[in-house]
Amino acid sequence: MQLERVGDAMVRMTLYEAANVILSRVTRFSSLKRWALDVAKRRGLKRAKVALARKLATVLHRMWVDGTSFRWGKQGVVAAG
């Protein structure tokens, strides 16, 4: 089943490329990379890249709305409330 792609093609491409770089070139640990590698074990690398690109989009949107900075790992996560 082929799904219709929505949204800006350049943004989709950039998010996919960012996911590719995180999975293939970044050596520093992050919870996003660990999550994507777990997805890759279950579903394959291509789907993991798409899933990571989608997750990056949600993280970046939240950072944009909140005005926060990205924190590597989980130690810096603070509950909003």
N, C-alpha and C positions, 0 to 999 in steps of 0.2 A: 504494500500500500504506500503510495507516494503522497506525502503531504505537501500542500501549497506553502511556499515560503512567503513570509510576510515581513514587513519592516525594511529598513534601508539596507541595500545589498552591501554597501561599503562598511557599515557598522557590523553586519553579520560576519563579513570577511575578516575584519580587524579583530573581533572577539575570538573567532576560530584560530587566527594566527597567534593571538596571545595565549590561548589554551595550548596550542602546539608548542610554543616556546616554554611554557611552564612545565609541560610534560617531558620535553626533550632536552632542554638546555639549562634550566635553572637547577642548581645543585642544593640550594638552601631549602630546608624543610618548611613546609606550610601545610596547614590542615586541608586547604583546597587541593594541593597536589596529592596528599595521601588519599583523600576522598576519590579523586579522579582515577588514581591507580587501582583502587578497589573496584571502581566501575569497570575499568579496562579488563580486569581479571574476569569479571562476570560477563561482560557484553562485548568486549573488543575495543581496540584503541580508537577507531574512528568514532564510535558512539560515545566513548569517554571524552573525546575532544569536544564533541557537540554538547554533551552534558556540562562539561566544565565551562564552555563558552556561555551557555545559558546561566550557569551559576555566577560567573563573573559579571554578567549583565545585571543580575539582581543585586550583587554586592556593590557594584559601582553605582547603581541607582540609589541604593540606600545611603551610600557615602555622600552622594550628591545632595540628597534630601536633608541628611543630618549635618552635613559639613564636617564629617569626621575623616580621620586618616586611616589607611589600611594598617593593620597590625599583623605581623607574621605570627603564626601559631595561635593557640587558644588562650595563652596566659594573659593577654591584654583585653580579653572580651569582658565588657561590663554590661550587666542587664539594664535595659532602658526601663525607666519607670518613674 
